[in-house]
Amino acid sequence: MAETAPEPAGTYVLGIRHHGPGSARAVLAELDRIRPHAVLIEGPADATPIIGALVDPGMAPPVAVLGYAADNPAKAAFWPFAEFSPEWQAMRWAVKAGVPVEFCDLPTSQVLAHRDDAPADEPRAPSRADPIGTLAATAGYDDPERWWDDVIETRGEGTGFAAITEAMTALRTAAEPFELGEPSAEEVHERRREAHMRQVLRKALKRPGVERVAIVCGAWHAPALSGKLPPATADSKLLRGMPKLRSKLAWVPWTHSRLAAASGYGAGVISPGWYHHLFTTPDDVTVRWLIHQATLLRDKDIDISSAHIIETARLADALAVMRRRPLAGLTEISEATLAVMCQGDSGLADLMYREAVIGERLGGVPDDAPVVPLQADLTATARSARLKVEPTARELVVDLRRPADNAKSLLLHRLSVLGVEWGTPLEVSGTGTFKEGWTLRWRPEFVIDVVMASVWGTTVPAAATAKVVDQASSGGSLDRVTGALEAALLAELPDALPPVLTALHERVAVDHDVLHLMSALPALGRARRYGDVRGTDTAALGSVASSLLLRVCIGVPAAISNLNDDAAAEFKRGLDAVHQTVSLLDEEDRDRWAAAVRVIADRSDVNGLLVGRATRLLLDGGEIDAADAARRLGLALSAGATPVAKAQWIEGFLGDGGLLLVHDRHLLAVIDRWLIGLGDQDFTDVLPLLRRTFGEFDAGVRRNIGNRVASLGEAPVATAPTTTVDAALAAPAVAVVAQILGLP
């Protein structure tokens, strides 16, 4: 068979839609036909050296080129590619064919500098019409996505690049009248981009042996690169003096959801999962797609048979015929899926849209790809801890007594310190402290967070240590310092403890606000408890907590004077938090706190909310008995106080639990007599407070209280004597339970 004559020399501009599977197929077909000597791709020119990594077995799209400022990683930009992206396929074709390939757009150094220099308050020029939308409207379509899907993506045969360039030329010509006057910064940037592309094209055409050059770029730019190029001097003048900054580049994993237009990505598509299917499925596109959806539904225990698939395919084809579409597109398939597979359940259809149409495919890059040292350490640590990087959310419960689980917990806590929220804490059932719950979900933008965190160190432990120390020593509130201390213990950063404790001592010495001191104690208590669980030496925390508690106890009498209702409510929350923390401290600290609480309970000039709460804490702690509590309640409800003050006392005393009234008939009778004796106006005044108090109780508790009130007039029922516990016999069982719970 005679060989096909080569195409004539010249420039072949392939105007594409970013992330379009039909465009990708057309580009591959055109490259096979043209057999160019050089391929240029729209993308950052300084990323050309990393194109060769595309053919590495470890490279799996979707991936993105990450460009960031070397001295400020927060300044970053992404250029993502999916398997169905025309640029990706063109690069792979060129690398495999041994054809020189390079990016031709402005380099990252100038793109990032432009973002810094663009004035935020500059008046925006009249925006150009969406070219795809304009062409769709001209063809009689009200949906640009549907038009492009019909003409390019779904059909997929032929190229039509000359027609696309001609259409874009007409659109750009029609838009020229709107671009009169002084151009905006964005318009100047667009002109510079096209000028840079032409300059790269000129250099490529001058290389020895290069006769045919293929350029793969967004369709809008095709007219600027087609035909006879303008003089190079004009482009050089436009590019002269552009600001630059030092930048670095790397390949990073990406996801389909981040390619979706719904994510806010400017060049995003509405259906990356569907487009991936279109590009990778050579035939029976509709049926294979429906099989994929049926599998997803079956995984969720939804009964889907082959009959559902057949009927859905028939309905989709019928809808396409009725609408005079060449083939059933995503719209028809989605409507048929809703009607047949989902049986009209829009919620289930939305789930299918998220999981199938958008999808959550996560790409990968080779292990030896250039990354910052912190990212390399993170990857190695995650692999060692058997933490899989996944884009979908999943729950993880770890047991801190197991070395493998403890390693997972430490990595997640350390990343949280660095601002990489791969895992978010999840509440787990049980009373022990050895279990930890997490919800794991990796997002592509975490790569930027890792790059930004690399300023603290080259390994995860070193970076987390440096950041915790800086957080504690940089000043701020006492809460910030204690938070840093708690983070250091949870993340097991022993090198951070001495400087953090020093900062804590210094901050405590100058902070005289009792509420601030009270808010710091719970963090110390939690830190000490989790330190014990992890086997960390937390002896120094005991002295810090004791010193802090002493200052709280000394300052309480003055702090509770002359508090209004809002301030009293805030102080009550601090009171509860400290009381829970004190149980983790030594006996001397518990006695000191009990004395401070008794001071509050004995005061008659303090907001009733605090006095009632202090009385309840004493009762629960065994410092007073039920008879004393009833006496105090009777005094609080005496004629000397206002009805509102009495209701506040009851609110503080009962708190958010009413079981006390279920079990103590005497206390219930005191409150019942007080309520019965209220006048109409007094009852109206205290009703909102009482409703708020009793409304916090569970429905079962309220029902039991009602039953007890109804039986207050009845004679008490004799109860059987309580069984005596033999301490000697119970001691072995108590010891085993204490060991299980990790108690001393």
C-alpha positions in Angstrom: 0.0 0.0 0.0 1.4 3.4 -0.9 2.2 5.8 1.9 0.0 8.8 2.4 1.7 12.0 1.2 2.8 14.2 4.1 0.8 17.3 4.9 2.2 20.6 3.6 4.5 22.6 5.8 3.0 25.2 8.0 1.2 25.8 11.3 -1.8 23.7 12.3 -3.9 25.3 15.1 -6.1 22.9 16.9 -8.7 25.0 18.8 -10.2 22.9 21.5 -12.4 23.0 24.5 -10.5 22.3 27.7 -11.3 18.9 29.2 -13.5 17.9 26.2 -13.4 14.1 25.3 -14.6 14.8 21.7 -11.8 17.4 21.3 -9.3 14.9 22.7 -10.3 12.3 20.1 -10.2 14.9 17.4 -6.7 16.1 18.4 -5.3 12.6 18.4 -6.8 12.0 14.9 -5.4 15.3 13.6 -1.9 14.6 15.1 -1.9 11.2 13.4 -2.8 12.9 10.1 -0.4 15.9 10.3 2.6 14.1 11.9 4.0 17.4 13.1 7.7 18.0 13.8 6.8 20.0 17.0 3.8 20.3 19.3 3.0 23.3 21.3 0.5 23.1 24.2 -1.3 25.9 26.0 0.2 25.9 29.5 3.0 27.6 31.5 6.2 27.7 29.4 8.5 27.0 32.4 6.7 23.7 33.0 8.1 22.2 29.8 10.9 20.3 31.6 8.4 18.2 33.6 6.3 17.1 30.6 8.4 13.9 30.2 7.0 12.5 33.4 3.7 11.9 31.7 4.8 8.4 30.4 6.0 7.3 33.9 3.9 4.3 35.0 3.2 6.1 38.3 1.5 9.0 36.6 -2.3 8.6 36.6 -4.6 11.5 35.6 -6.3 13.6 36.8 -3.2 15.5 37.8 -2.2 19.2 37.8 0.8 21.3 37.2 1.4 23.2 40.5 3.2 26.5 40.2 4.0 28.5 43.4 6.1 31.4 44.5 9.4 30.1 46.0 9.3 32.7 48.8 5.6 32.6 49.5 3.9 29.2 48.7 0.5 30.7 49.4 0.8 32.3 45.9 0.0 29.4 43.7 -1.8 28.4 40.5 -2.9 25.0 39.1 -3.1 23.8 35.5 -5.2 20.5 35.8 -5.4 17.8 33.2 -7.7 14.8 33.0 -7.3 11.7 30.8 -9.9 13.2 28.5 -8.2 16.6 28.3 -7.0 17.3 24.7 -3.8 18.9 26.0 -3.0 15.7 28.0 -3.5 13.4 25.1 -1.5 15.7 22.8 1.4 15.7 25.3 1.3 11.9 25.6 1.2 11.5 21.8 4.2 13.7 21.3 6.3 12.1 24.1 5.6 8.6 22.8 6.2 9.6 19.2 9.5 11.3 20.1 8.3 14.7 18.8 9.5 17.8 20.7 6.6 19.2 22.8 6.5 22.3 25.0 4.1 24.6 26.7 3.7 28.0 25.1 1.7 30.2 27.4 3.2 32.7 29.9 5.5 31.2 32.5 4.3 30.7 36.0 6.6 33.4 37.3 4.7 36.0 35.2 1.3 34.6 35.8 1.7 34.8 39.6 3.2 38.2 39.4 0.2 39.4 37.3 -2.1 38.2 40.0 -0.3 40.3 42.6 -0.1 43.4 40.4 -3.7 43.4 39.1 -5.6 46.2 40.9 -8.5 44.9 42.9 -10.6 48.0 42.4 -10.1 48.4 38.7 -13.4 49.0 36.7 -14.0 45.9 34.7 -14.4 46.3 30.9 -17.5 44.9 29.3 -17.1 41.2 29.4 -16.9 39.4 26.1 -19.7 37.0 25.3 -19.2 33.3 26.0 -18.0 32.0 22.6 -19.5 28.6 23.1 -22.8 30.1 24.3 -22.9 32.4 21.3 -22.4 29.6 18.8 -25.0 27.5 20.6 -27.5 30.3 20.5 -26.8 30.8 16.8 -27.5 27.1 16.2 -30.8 27.4 18.1 -29.7 25.8 21.4 -30.6 27.4 24.7 -28.0 25.3 26.5 -24.3 25.8 25.4 -23.3 22.5 27.1 -25.9 20.6 25.1 -24.8 22.2 21.8 -21.1 21.3 22.4 -22.1 17.8 23.5 -24.1 17.3 20.3 -21.6 18.8 17.9 -18.3 17.7 19.4 -18.3 15.5 22.5 -21.0 13.0 21.8 -20.4 12.7 18.1 -16.6 12.7 18.2 -16.0 12.0 14.5 -14.2 14.4 12.2 -12.1 17.3 13.3 -13.6 20.6 12.3 -10.7 22.7 13.6 -10.8 25.0 10.6 -14.5 25.6 11.2 -13.9 26.3 14.9 -11.2 28.8 14.1 -13.4 30.5 11.5 -16.3 30.7 14.0 -14.0 32.1 16.7 -12.6 34.7 14.3 -16.1 35.9 13.6 -16.9 36.1 17.3 -13.7 38.0 18.1 -14.4 40.4 15.2 -17.9 41.0 16.6 -16.5 41.7 20.0 -14.0 44.3 18.9 -16.4 47.3 19.2 -16.8 46.5 22.9 -13.0 46.7 23.5 -12.5 50.4 22.5 -10.8 52.7 25.0 -8.2 51.9 27.6 -7.8 48.1 28.0 -8.2 46.6 31.5 -5.4 44.7 33.2 -7.1 41.4 32.3 -7.4 42.4 28.6 -3.7 43.4 28.6 -2.9 40.0 30.2 -4.8 38.1 27.6 -3.0 40.0 24.8 0.3 39.2 26.4 -0.6 35.5 26.6 -1.3 35.4 22.9 1.9 37.4 22.2 4.0 34.9 24.1 2.3 32.0 22.3 3.3 33.6 19.0 6.8 34.1 20.1 7.2 30.5 21.1 5.7 29.5 17.7 8.2 31.7 15.8 11.1 30.0 17.7 9.7 26.5 16.9 9.4 27.3 13.2 13.0 28.4 13.1 14.4 25.2 14.4 16.2 22.9 11.9 14.0 20.2 10.4 10.7 21.7 11.8 8.3 22.2 8.9 4.9 21.3 10.5 4.0 22.7 14.0 0.7 21.7 15.8 -0.6 24.1 18.4 -3.2 22.8 20.9 -4.9 25.7 22.6 -8.3 27.0 23.7 -10.6 27.7 20.8 -10.8 31.4 21.6 -7.0 31.8 21.0 -7.0 29.9 17.7 -7.5 33.0 15.5 -4.5 34.8 17.2 -2.2 32.0 16.1 -3.6 31.1 12.7 -2.5 32.4 9.3 0.3 34.9 8.8 1.7 36.1 12.1 2.1 39.8 12.8 5.6 41.3 13.1 7.5 40.0 16.1 8.5 43.5 17.2 4.9 44.3 18.4 4.8 41.2 20.5 8.2 41.8 22.0 7.2 45.3 22.9 4.0 44.0 24.6 6.0 41.5 26.6 8.8 43.8 27.6 9.0 44.8 31.3 6.5 42.2 32.5 6.9 41.6 36.3 8.3 38.3 37.4 8.8 36.4 40.7 10.8 33.3 41.5 8.6 30.2 41.2 8.8 26.4 41.4 6.8 23.7 39.7 5.6 20.2 40.4 3.0 17.6 39.3 0.4 17.0 42.0 -2.7 14.6 42.1 -6.1 16.1 41.2 -9.7 14.9 41.3 -12.7 14.9 39.0 -14.7 16.9 41.5 -12.1 19.7 41.3 -12.5 19.7 37.5 -16.2 20.3 37.8 -17.5 23.7 37.1 -19.5 23.5 40.4 -16.2 23.6 42.3 -15.5 27.1 41.0 -12.8 26.1 38.5 -13.0 28.6 35.6 -12.4 26.1 32.8 -14.4 23.4 34.6 -17.0 21.0 33.0 -20.3 20.0 34.4 -19.8 16.3 34.1 -16.2 15.0 34.4 -17.2 11.5 35.2 -19.4 11.3 32.1 -16.7 12.8 29.9 -14.2 10.2 31.2 -16.6 7.5 30.3 -17.1 9.0 26.8 -13.4 9.1 26.1 -12.5 5.6 27.5 -15.6 3.8 26.1 -15.3 3.0 22.4 -18.7 1.6 21.8 -22.1 0.9 23.5 -21.6 4.2 25.4 -25.1 4.4 26.9 -25.5 0.8 27.9 -22.1 0.7 29.6 -22.8 3.9 31.4 -26.1 2.5 32.7 -24.3 -0.7 33.9 -21.9 1.6 35.8 -24.8 3.4 37.5 -26.5 0.1 38.2 -23.4 -1.1 40.0 -23.3 2.0 42.2 -26.9 1.6 43.1 -26.4 -2.1 43.9 -23.5 -1.2 46.2 -26.0 0.8 48.2 -28.3 -2.2 48.5 -30.8 -0.9 45.9 -32.4 -3.6 43.8 -31.5 -2.9 40.1 -32.1 -5.7 37.5 -31.0 -6.0 33.9 -34.6 -5.0 33.0 -34.0 -1.6 34.6 -30.9 -1.1 32.4 -32.7 -2.1 29.2 -35.8 0.1 29.9 -33.6 3.1 30.8 -31.6 2.7 27.6 -34.8 2.5 25.5 -36.3 5.6 27.2 -33.0 7.6 26.7 -33.0 6.7 23.0 -36.6 7.6 22.6 -36.0 11.0 24.3 -33.1 11.7 21.9 -35.3 10.9 18.8 -38.1 13.2 20.1 -35.6 16.0 20.6 -33.9 15.3 17.2 -30.6 14.7 18.8 -28.1 12.4 16.9 -27.5 10.3 20.0 -28.8 10.1 23.6 -26.7 12.6 25.6 -26.3 13.1 29.3 -29.5 15.0 29.6 -31.6 12.2 28.2 -29.7 9.5 30.1 -30.1 11.3 33.4 -33.9 11.9 32.8 -34.3 8.2 31.9 -32.3 7.1 35.0 -34.5 9.3 37.3 -37.7 7.8 35.8 -36.7 4.1 35.7 -33.7 3.3 37.9 -34.4 5.8 40.6 -38.2 5.5 40.3 -38.7 9.2 40.5 -36.6 9.7 43.6 -34.8 13.0 43.0 -32.6 12.5 46.1 -31.3 9.2 44.7 -30.8 10.8 41.3 -28.8 13.6 42.9 -26.6 11.0 44.5 -26.0 9.3 41.1 -25.1 12.7 39.7 -22.5 13.3 42.3 -21.0 9.8 42.3 -21.2 9.0 38.5 -21.7 12.2 36.5 -19.1 14.2 38.5 -17.3 11.3 40.1 -14.4 11.4 42.6 -11.5 9.9 40.7 -8.2 10.7 42.3 -5.0 10.9 40.2 -1.5 10.0 41.2 2.1 11.1 40.5 5.3 9.0 40.5 7.1 8.6 43.9 10.2 10.2 42.4 8.4 13.3 41.1 9.8 16.6 42.4 8.0 17.7 45.5 8.9 19.7 48.6 10.7 17.6 51.3 7.7 17.9 53.7 5.4 16.4 51.1 7.8 13.5 50.6 8.0 12.9 54.3 4.2 13.0 54.6 3.8 10.5 51.8 6.3 8.1 53.4 4.8 8.5 56.8 1.2 7.9 55.5 2.4 4.8 53.7 4.2 3.5 56.8 1.0 4.2 58.9 -1.1 2.5 56.2 -3.2 5.6 55.7 -4.6 5.5 52.1 -5.0 8.9 50.3 -8.6 8.9 49.2 -10.9 11.7 47.9 -14.1 10.2 49.3 -14.9 10.6 53.0 -14.6 7.6 55.3 -14.6 7.1 59.0 -11.7 5.7 61.0 -11.7 4.6 64.6 -8.2 4.0 66.1 -7.1 2.3 69.4 -4.3 4.4 70.8 -2.9 1.3 72.6 -2.0 -0.3 69.2 1.3 1.0 67.7 -0.2 1.1 64.1 -3.3 3.0 65.2 -1.2 5.3 67.3 0.9 6.2 64.3 -2.2 7.1 62.3 -3.4 9.3 65.1 -0.1 11.1 65.5 0.2 11.8 61.8 -3.4 13.3 61.7 -2.8 15.4 64.8 0.5 16.7 63.4 -1.0 17.6 60.1 -3.9 19.3 61.9 -1.3 21.5 63.7 0.2 22.4 60.3 -3.3 23.3 58.9 -3.6 20.2 56.7 -7.1 19.0 57.8 -6.9 15.5 56.2 -8.7 14.2 59.2 -11.4 15.9 61.3 -12.2 14.6 64.8 -15.3 12.3 65.1 -17.1 11.5 68.3 -17.0 7.8 69.2 -19.1 5.8 71.7 -17.6 4.4 74.9 -16.3 5.8 78.1 -12.6 5.0 77.7 -9.9 7.4 76.4 -8.1 5.0 74.2 -10.4 5.3 71.2 -10.3 8.1 68.7 -12.6 8.8 65.8 -11.7 10.5 62.5 -13.4 11.4 59.3 -10.8 11.2 56.5 -11.0 12.9 53.2 -8.0 14.1 51.1 -8.5 17.2 48.9 -6.1 18.3 46.1 -5.7 21.7 47.6 -4.0 20.2 50.6 -0.9 20.1 48.5 -0.8 23.9 48.7 -1.2 23.6 52.5 1.7 21.2 52.7 3.8 23.6 50.6 2.9 26.5 52.8 3.7 24.4 55.9 7.1 23.5 54.5 8.5 26.8 55.9 8.3 25.2 59.4 10.5 22.2 58.6 11.3 19.4 56.2 9.6 16.6 58.2 6.1 16.4 59.7 7.2 16.2 63.3 9.8 18.9 63.0 7.4 21.3 61.2 4.6 20.6 63.7 7.0 21.2 66.6 8.2 24.5 65.1 4.7 25.8 64.5 3.4 24.8 68.0 6.3 26.6 69.6 5.7 29.7 67.5 2.0 29.6 68.4 2.8 29.5 72.1 5.6 32.1 72.1 4.1 34.6 69.8 1.8 36.0 72.5 -1.9 36.1 72.3 -4.5 34.9 74.7 -4.0 32.2 77.4 -6.4 30.0 75.5 -4.0 30.1 72.5 -1.1 29.0 74.7 -3.0 26.2 76.3 -4.3 25.1 72.9 -0.7 24.9 71.7 0.1 22.8 74.8 -2.8 20.4 74.2 -1.8 20.1 70.5 1.8 19.3 71.4 0.7 16.5 73.6 -1.9 15.1 71.2 0.6 15.2 68.4 3.4 13.8 70.7 5.9 16.6 70.1 8.2 16.3 73.2 10.7 18.9 71.9 7.9 21.4 71.9 6.8 20.9 75.6 9.6 22.9 77.4 9.2 26.1 75.4 5.4 25.8 75.4 5.3 25.3 79.2 7.7 28.3 79.6 5.3 30.4 77.6 2.4 29.1 79.6 4.0 30.1 82.9 4.8 33.6 81.6 1.3 34.1 80.3 -0.4 32.9 83.5 1.7 35.2 85.5 0.4 38.3 83.8 -3.2 37.3 83.2 -5.5 38.3 86.1 -8.8 37.6 84.5 -10.4 34.7 86.4 -12.5 33.6 83.4 -9.4 33.4 81.2 -7.7 31.3 83.8 -10.8 29.1 84.1 -11.0 28.6 80.3 -7.4 27.4 80.3 -7.8 24.7 82.9 -9.9 22.2 80.8 -7.2 22.2 78.1 -4.6 21.3 80.7 -6.8 18.5 82.0 -7.4 17.0 78.6 -3.7 17.3 77.8 -2.8 15.5 81.0 -5.3 12.7 80.3 -4.3 12.1 76.7 -0.6 12.3 77.7 -1.3 9.4 80.1 -3.0 7.5 77.4 -0.1 7.9 75.0 2.4 7.2 77.7 3.9 10.7 77.6 5.5 12.2 80.7 3.1 14.9 81.8 4.3 15.4 85.4 5.1 19.1 84.7 1.4 19.7 83.7 0.3 18.8 87.2 2.2 21.7 88.8 1.0 24.1 86.1 -2.6 23.0 86.6 -2.4 23.2 90.4 -0.9 26.7 90.2 -3.6 27.8 87.8 -6.3 26.3 89.9 -4.9 28.1 93.0 -5.2 31.4 91.3 -8.7 30.6 90.1 -9.8 29.7 93.7 -8.3 32.9 95.1 -9.9 35.1 92.4 -13.4 33.5 92.5 -14.9 35.5 95.4 -14.2 38.8 93.8 -15.0 37.6 90.3 -18.6 36.6 91.1 -19.6 39.9 92.6 -22.0 42.2 90.7 -22.5 39.9 87.7 -25.5 40.5 85.4 -27.4 37.6 83.9 -25.2 37.2 80.8 -22.0 37.4 82.7 -23.3 34.9 85.3 -24.2 32.5 82.5 -20.7 32.7 81.1 -19.2 32.2 84.5 -21.4 29.2 85.1 -20.0 27.6 81.9 -16.5 28.2 83.2 -17.5 26.7 86.6 -18.8 23.5 85.0 -15.7 23.2 82.8 -13.3 23.6 85.8 -15.3 21.2 87.9 -15.0 18.5 85.3 -11.3 19.1 85.0 -10.6 19.1 88.7 -11.6 15.4 88.9 -8.4 14.7 86.8 -6.1 16.5 89.4 -4.7 15.6 92.8 -6.8 15.2 96.0 -5.4 18.5 97.4 -6.5 20.3 94.3 -10.0 18.8 94.5 -10.3 19.9 98.2 -9.2 23.4 97.3 -11.8 23.6 94.5 -14.5 22.2 96.8 -13.8 25.0 99.3 -14.0 27.6 96.5 -17.3 26.2 95.3 -18.7 26.3 98.9 -17.8 30.0 99.0 -20.0 30.6 96.0 -22.9 28.4 97.5 -22.8 30.3 100.8 -23.0 33.8 99.3 -26.4 35.5 99.4 -25.3 38.5 97.3 -24.4 36.6 94.1 -26.6 35.8 91.0 -28.9 32.9 91.9 -27.7 31.0 88.8 -24.2 30.6 90.2 -25.4 29.9 93.8 -27.7 27.2 92.6 -25.1 25.7 90.3 -22.5 25.7 93.2 -25.0 24.0 95.5 -25.6 21.2 92.9 -21.9 20.7 92.4 -21.4 20.3 96.2 -24.3 17.8 96.3 -23.0 15.7 93.4 -19.5 15.7 94.9 -20.7 14.5 98.3 -19.7 17.7 100.0 -23.3 18.2 101.3 -26.1 15.8 101.7 -29.6 15.9 100.3 -31.1 17.4 103.5 -28.6 20.3 103.4 -29.4 20.8 99.7 -33.1 20.9 100.4 -32.5 23.4 103.2 -30.5 25.7 100.9 -33.2 25.3 98.3 -35.9 26.3 100.8 -33.9 29.4 101.8 -33.4 30.4 98.1 -37.2 30.1 97.6 -38.1 32.1 100.7 -40.0 35.4 100.7 -36.9 37.5 100.7 -36.0 36.9 97.0 -37.7 37.9 93.8 -39.5 35.2 91.8 -36.9 35.7 88.9 -34.0 35.3 91.3 -35.6 32.1 92.6 -36.1 30.7 89.1 -32.5 31.5 88.3 -31.4 29.5 91.4 -33.5 26.5 90.3 -32.1 26.8 86.8 -28.5 26.7 88.1 -29.3 23.9 90.5 -31.0 21.6 88.1 -28.8 22.4 85.1 -29.6 20.2 82.1 -30.7 17.1 83.9 -33.8 16.5 86.0 -33.1 13.0 87.3 -32.4 14.5 90.7 -36.0 15.5 91.1 -37.1 12.1 90.0 -35.2 10.4 92.8 -35.4 13.0 95.6 -39.1 13.5 96.6 -38.1 16.1 99.3 -36.5 18.5 96.8 -39.4 18.0 94.4 -41.8 18.8 97.1 -40.0 22.1 98.0 -40.2 23.3 94.4 -43.8 22.1 94.1 -44.9 24.1 97.2 -43.1 27.2 95.9 -44.7 27.0 92.5 -48.2 26.5 94.1 -47.7 29.5 96.3 -46.8 31.9 93.4 -49.3 34.7 92.5 -50.5 35.1 89.0 -48.0 37.9 88.1 -45.1 36.2 89.7 -45.9 32.9 87.9 -46.0 34.8 84.6 -42.6 36.4 85.4 -40.8 33.1 86.1 -42.5 31.0 83.5 -40.0 31.6 80.7 -37.1 30.7 82.9 -38.7 27.6 84.2 -39.8 26.6 80.7 -36.2 27.0 79.5 -34.9 24.9 82.5 -37.4 22.1 82.2 -37.3 22.1 78.4 -33.7 20.9 78.5 -34.8 17.7 80.1 -35.5 14.5 78.1 -39.1 13.7 77.5 -38.9 10.6 79.7 -37.5 12.7 82.6 -40.2 15.3 82.3 -42.8 12.5 82.3 -41.4 10.9 85.4 -41.2 14.2 87.2 -44.9 14.7 86.4 -45.7 11.3 87.8 -43.8 12.0 91.0 -45.6 15.4 91.4 -48.9 13.6 91.1 -48.0 11.2 93.8 -46.5 13.7 96.3 -49.6 13.5 98.5 -49.4 9.7 98.8 -47.8 7.9 101.6 -44.2 6.9 100.9 -43.8 3.3 99.8 -41.6 1.2 102.0 -38.5 -0.1 100.2 -36.4 -3.2 100.8 -33.1 -2.7 102.6 -30.1 -2.1 100.3 -27.9 -5.1 99.8 -24.6 -4.9 101.6 -21.5 -5.0 99.4 -18.7 -7.2 100.6 -15.6 -5.1 99.8 -13.2 -8.0 100.0 -15.1 -10.1 97.5 -15.6 -7.1 95.1 -11.9 -6.0 95.2 -10.7 -8.3 92.3 -13.5 -7.3 90.0 -13.0 -3.6 90.8 -9.2 -4.0 90.0 -9.9 -5.6 86.6 -12.4 -2.8 85.6 -10.0 -0.1 86.7 -7.2 -1.7 84.6 -9.5 -1.8 81.6 -10.5 1.8 82.0 -6.9 2.9 82.6 -7.7 4.2 86.1 -5.1 4.2 88.9 
